[in-house]
Amino acid sequence: MTPNRRRFLTAATGFGAALLTGCGPATPPTVRVAAGEVGGFYHAFTAMLADVAAETATIRIHPVTTMGSLANLDLLTRGDADAALTLADAAQHTPDHLTAIGRVYENYLQLAVRADAPLTDIRQLRGARLSLGAPGSGATFTGERLLRAADLDPDTDLTVTHLALRDAVTALTDRTADALLWAGGVPTALLDVPRSLRLIDMGALAQPMRDRFGYLYDRVIIPADAYPATPAVQTIGVANLLVTTPALPDDTADALTELLITHADRLVPAVAAGTQFLDVRSLIGTDGIGLHPGAARVYRRYHG
């Protein structure tokens, strides 16, 4: 047999095998998801999403640790992430390149003070030292709106710093800060309520927030005993969205959305209180951010 004929037969055999096997197993696409701080629900949710995805042959999730919503949107805009978790109000104030995969869960604004502090109302923070979320977090954006709804000017009425949650808790216990604002799920383990910290009721500010800044803000209840042996506390909730851009291929967005729908019951941290996490009926409510075509295709498959 001549060398040329041998090469031809070898190539033909390989081609036939490829036809039978569908060209071999395809590598699932990897989606880099900008998550959030370690210790927060963004981070916990993305880790669970990655674990569930690892069991499938359709997609892989790579969590990217960040400081929160604003940092996540910046990574997405720069192309350093493929999808991002963000508060809905922060998403509405970014360039119009965003598309949504779904509404994932509700974030709760939590204003914490020391358990022995005399503070009982946010308006008493005038002149106080407040950590208003980590740099790049959604709490920095929503928190300024919250202060203004309470008739407090963040530039002049109090001393504002921006610390990561763990550092803000330390500052509170060390008495170098008087309060911290956190936007996250309930309970958040790093908030040592009620042993060393206490939450301030902010339910009365929900309507002023809506009147001044729009419909995205809801009065919500942190249930009694969400933190051990604590009473119910009213506060303000903001939807959390999983967003991307049109650059994400339709089939990848389809696989990501399918993951949320078919594994919703496995994407809720064991400590989560109430029904704050994703529900297959509410995923489509993305607060004015248009659905990615791949996500829309999945919702049509399930809902018509």
C-alpha positions as CSV (number, residue, x, y, z in Angstrom):
1,M,0.0,0.0,0.0
2,T,1.4,3.4,-1.0
3,P,1.9,6.1,1.7
4,N,-0.7,8.3,0.0
5,R,-3.3,5.6,0.0
6,R,-2.6,4.8,3.7
7,R,-3.1,8.4,4.6
8,F,-6.3,8.6,2.7
9,L,-7.8,5.5,4.4
10,T,-6.7,6.7,7.8
11,A,-8.4,10.1,7.2
12,A,-11.6,8.4,5.8
13,T,-11.8,6.1,8.8
14,G,-11.5,9.1,11.2
15,F,-14.1,11.0,9.2
16,G,-16.6,8.1,9.5
17,A,-16.0,7.8,13.2
18,A,-16.6,11.5,13.7
19,L,-20.0,11.1,11.9
20,L,-21.0,8.3,14.2
21,T,-19.9,10.1,17.4
22,G,-21.1,13.6,16.5
23,C,-17.5,14.8,16.3
24,G,-16.8,13.8,19.9
25,P,-18.1,15.2,23.1
26,A,-18.5,19.0,23.1
27,T,-17.0,21.1,25.9
28,P,-19.8,22.9,27.8
29,P,-19.4,26.7,27.6
30,T,-18.1,28.4,30.8
31,V,-20.0,31.5,32.0
32,R,-18.0,33.8,34.3
33,V,-20.6,35.2,36.8
34,A,-19.6,38.3,38.7
35,A,-20.9,37.4,42.2
36,G,-20.1,39.5,45.3
37,E,-18.4,39.4,48.7
38,V,-17.5,36.2,50.5
39,G,-20.1,35.9,53.2
40,G,-22.9,37.4,51.2
41,F,-25.8,35.7,49.4
42,Y,-24.6,36.8,45.9
43,H,-21.5,34.7,46.5
44,A,-23.4,31.8,48.1
45,F,-25.9,31.7,45.3
46,T,-23.3,31.7,42.6
47,A,-21.4,28.9,44.3
48,M,-24.5,26.8,44.4
49,L,-25.2,27.6,40.7
50,A,-21.7,26.4,39.9
51,D,-22.2,23.1,41.8
52,V,-25.5,22.4,40.0
53,A,-24.0,23.2,36.6
54,A,-21.1,20.8,37.3
55,E,-23.7,18.0,37.2
56,T,-24.9,18.8,33.7
57,A,-23.3,18.5,30.3
58,T,-24.7,21.9,29.1
59,I,-22.9,24.7,30.9
60,R,-20.2,25.5,33.5
61,I,-20.3,28.4,36.0
62,H,-17.1,30.2,37.1
63,P,-17.9,32.5,40.1
64,V,-15.9,35.8,40.2
65,T,-15.6,37.3,43.7
66,T,-16.3,41.1,43.8
67,M,-17.6,43.8,46.1
68,G,-21.1,43.8,44.6
69,S,-23.5,45.2,42.0
70,L,-21.6,48.2,40.7
71,A,-18.3,46.2,40.4
72,N,-20.2,43.4,38.8
73,L,-21.8,45.7,36.1
74,D,-18.4,47.2,35.5
75,L,-16.8,43.8,34.9
76,L,-19.7,42.9,32.5
77,T,-19.3,46.2,30.6
78,R,-15.6,45.6,30.2
79,G,-16.1,42.0,29.0
80,D,-14.3,40.5,32.1
81,A,-17.5,38.7,33.1
82,D,-20.2,37.0,31.0
83,A,-23.1,37.5,33.5
84,A,-23.5,39.4,36.7
85,L,-25.7,39.6,39.7
86,T,-27.0,43.1,40.4
87,L,-29.7,45.1,42.3
88,A,-32.4,46.2,39.9
89,D,-32.0,49.9,40.7
90,A,-28.3,49.8,39.9
91,A,-29.0,47.9,36.6
92,Q,-31.4,50.6,35.5
93,H,-28.6,53.2,35.8
94,T,-26.1,51.5,33.5
95,P,-25.7,51.8,29.7
96,D,-28.6,50.2,27.8
97,H,-26.5,47.2,26.7
98,L,-27.8,44.9,29.5
99,T,-30.2,42.0,28.9
100,A,-31.6,39.8,31.6
101,I,-31.6,36.1,32.3
102,G,-34.0,36.4,35.2
103,R,-35.1,37.9,38.5
104,V,-33.3,35.7,41.1
105,Y,-34.2,36.9,44.6
106,E,-35.0,39.8,46.9
107,N,-32.3,41.8,48.6
108,Y,-33.1,43.2,52.0
109,L,-31.5,46.5,53.1
110,Q,-30.2,45.9,56.6
111,L,-29.1,48.8,58.8
112,A,-27.2,47.4,61.8
113,V,-26.0,49.1,64.9
114,R,-24.4,47.8,68.1
115,A,-26.9,45.9,70.3
116,D,-26.3,48.4,73.1
117,A,-26.5,51.5,71.0
118,P,-29.4,54.0,71.7
119,L,-30.2,54.4,68.0
120,T,-33.7,53.3,67.0
121,D,-34.3,55.4,63.9
122,I,-32.3,56.0,60.8
123,R,-32.8,59.8,61.2
124,Q,-30.8,59.6,64.4
125,L,-27.7,58.9,62.3
126,R,-27.2,62.6,61.8
127,G,-23.6,63.2,62.9
128,A,-22.8,59.5,63.1
129,R,-20.2,57.3,61.4
130,L,-21.8,55.0,58.8
131,S,-20.3,52.3,56.5
132,L,-22.5,52.7,53.4
133,G,-21.6,49.4,51.7
134,A,-18.3,48.3,50.2
135,P,-16.7,50.2,47.3
136,G,-18.5,48.9,44.2
137,S,-21.5,47.5,46.0
138,G,-25.1,48.1,45.3
139,A,-25.5,49.3,48.9
140,T,-23.5,52.4,48.1
141,F,-26.0,53.3,45.3
142,T,-29.2,52.4,47.1
143,G,-27.9,53.6,50.4
144,E,-27.4,57.2,49.2
145,R,-31.0,57.1,48.1
146,L,-32.1,55.7,51.4
147,L,-30.4,58.5,53.3
148,R,-31.9,61.2,51.1
149,A,-35.4,59.7,51.6
150,A,-34.7,60.0,55.3
151,D,-33.8,63.7,54.8
152,L,-30.1,63.1,55.4
153,D,-27.4,64.4,53.1
154,P,-24.6,61.7,52.8
155,D,-22.1,64.4,52.1
156,T,-22.7,66.7,55.0
157,D,-25.0,65.2,57.7
158,L,-22.8,62.2,58.7
159,T,-19.4,60.6,58.1
160,V,-19.7,58.0,55.4
161,T,-17.1,55.3,54.8
162,H,-17.2,52.3,52.4
163,L,-16.0,49.1,54.0
164,A,-16.4,45.4,53.1
165,L,-19.0,43.7,55.3
166,R,-16.5,41.9,57.5
167,D,-14.5,45.1,58.0
168,A,-17.7,47.1,58.7
169,V,-18.8,44.6,61.4
170,T,-15.3,44.8,63.0
171,A,-15.5,48.6,62.9
172,L,-18.9,48.5,64.7
173,T,-17.7,46.2,67.4
174,D,-14.5,48.2,67.8
175,R,-16.6,51.3,68.1
176,T,-14.9,53.1,65.2
177,A,-18.2,53.1,63.4
178,D,-21.8,53.6,64.6
179,A,-23.8,51.8,61.9
180,L,-23.5,49.8,58.7
181,L,-25.8,49.3,55.7
182,W,-25.8,45.9,54.0
183,A,-27.9,44.8,51.0
184,G,-28.3,41.0,51.0
185,G,-30.3,38.0,51.9
186,V,-31.7,37.1,55.3
187,P,-30.1,36.0,57.5
188,T,-26.5,37.1,56.7
189,A,-24.2,35.1,58.9
190,L,-21.6,37.9,59.3
191,L,-24.2,40.1,60.9
192,D,-24.1,38.8,64.5
193,V,-27.7,39.6,65.4
194,P,-28.8,39.8,68.1
195,R,-25.7,38.9,70.2
196,S,-23.6,42.0,69.2
197,L,-25.7,43.8,66.6
198,R,-29.3,45.0,66.2
199,L,-31.3,45.9,63.1
200,I,-33.1,49.2,62.7
201,D,-36.7,49.2,61.4
202,M,-36.9,51.1,58.1
203,G,-40.3,50.2,56.8
204,A,-41.6,53.7,57.0
205,L,-39.1,54.8,54.3
206,A,-40.4,52.4,51.6
207,Q,-43.0,54.8,50.3
208,P,-40.7,57.9,50.4
209,M,-38.2,55.8,48.4
210,R,-40.9,54.9,45.8
211,D,-42.2,58.5,45.6
212,R,-38.7,59.9,45.1
213,F,-36.9,57.2,43.1
214,G,-39.5,54.9,41.5
215,Y,-41.4,51.6,41.9
216,L,-38.4,49.3,42.5
217,Y,-38.5,49.6,46.3
218,D,-40.9,47.4,48.3
219,R,-41.7,47.3,52.0
220,V,-40.7,43.9,53.1
221,I,-40.5,42.1,56.5
222,I,-37.5,40.3,57.9
223,P,-39.4,37.6,59.7
224,A,-39.3,37.0,63.4
225,D,-36.5,34.6,64.3
226,A,-34.8,35.0,61.0
227,Y,-32.0,36.0,63.2
228,P,-32.1,34.0,66.5
229,A,-34.8,35.1,68.9
230,T,-35.4,38.5,67.2
231,P,-38.7,40.2,66.5
232,A,-39.9,40.9,62.9
233,V,-38.3,44.0,61.4
234,Q,-39.7,46.0,58.4
235,T,-37.3,47.2,55.8
236,I,-36.9,47.9,52.1
237,G,-36.5,45.2,49.5
238,V,-34.9,45.5,46.0
239,A,-35.1,42.8,43.4
240,N,-31.8,41.1,42.4
241,L,-31.3,40.3,38.7
242,L,-29.0,38.0,36.8
243,V,-28.0,40.0,33.8
244,T,-25.8,39.6,30.8
245,T,-25.2,41.3,27.4
246,P,-26.2,40.4,23.8
247,A,-22.6,39.1,23.4
248,L,-23.6,36.0,25.3
249,P,-24.6,33.3,22.7
250,D,-28.2,32.4,22.6
251,D,-27.6,28.7,23.3
252,T,-25.5,29.6,26.4
253,A,-28.2,32.0,27.7
254,D,-30.7,29.2,27.1
255,A,-28.7,26.7,29.1
256,L,-28.2,29.2,32.0
257,T,-31.9,30.0,32.1
258,E,-32.8,26.3,32.0
259,L,-30.5,25.8,34.9
260,L,-32.4,28.3,37.0
261,I,-35.8,26.9,36.2
262,T,-35.0,23.2,36.6
263,H,-32.9,23.5,39.7
264,A,-34.6,26.4,41.5
265,D,-35.1,24.3,44.7
266,R,-31.4,23.6,44.9
267,L,-30.4,27.3,44.6
268,V,-31.6,28.4,48.0
269,P,-29.1,28.6,50.9
270,A,-30.2,26.4,53.8
271,V,-30.2,29.4,56.1
272,A,-32.5,31.5,53.8
273,A,-35.6,32.8,55.5
274,G,-39.0,32.9,53.9
275,T,-39.5,33.0,50.1
276,Q,-36.9,35.6,49.2
277,F,-35.2,33.4,46.7
278,L,-36.1,32.7,43.1
279,D,-39.4,31.3,42.1
280,V,-40.0,29.9,38.6
281,R,-43.1,32.1,38.4
282,S,-41.2,35.4,39.1
283,L,-38.0,34.8,37.1
284,I,-39.5,36.7,34.1
285,G,-40.1,39.9,36.1
286,T,-36.9,41.7,35.3
287,D,-38.0,45.2,36.2
288,G,-37.6,46.9,32.8
289,I,-34.4,45.1,31.7
290,G,-35.3,43.3,28.5
291,L,-34.8,39.5,28.4
292,H,-31.8,38.0,26.5
293,P,-33.2,36.2,23.4
294,G,-31.9,32.9,24.7
295,A,-33.7,33.4,28.0
296,A,-36.9,34.5,26.3
297,R,-36.8,31.3,24.2
298,V,-36.7,29.2,27.4
299,Y,-39.6,31.1,29.0
300,R,-41.7,30.6,25.9
301,R,-41.0,26.8,26.0
302,Y,-42.3,26.7,29.6
303,H,-45.0,29.4,29.5
304,G,-46.0,29.8,25.9
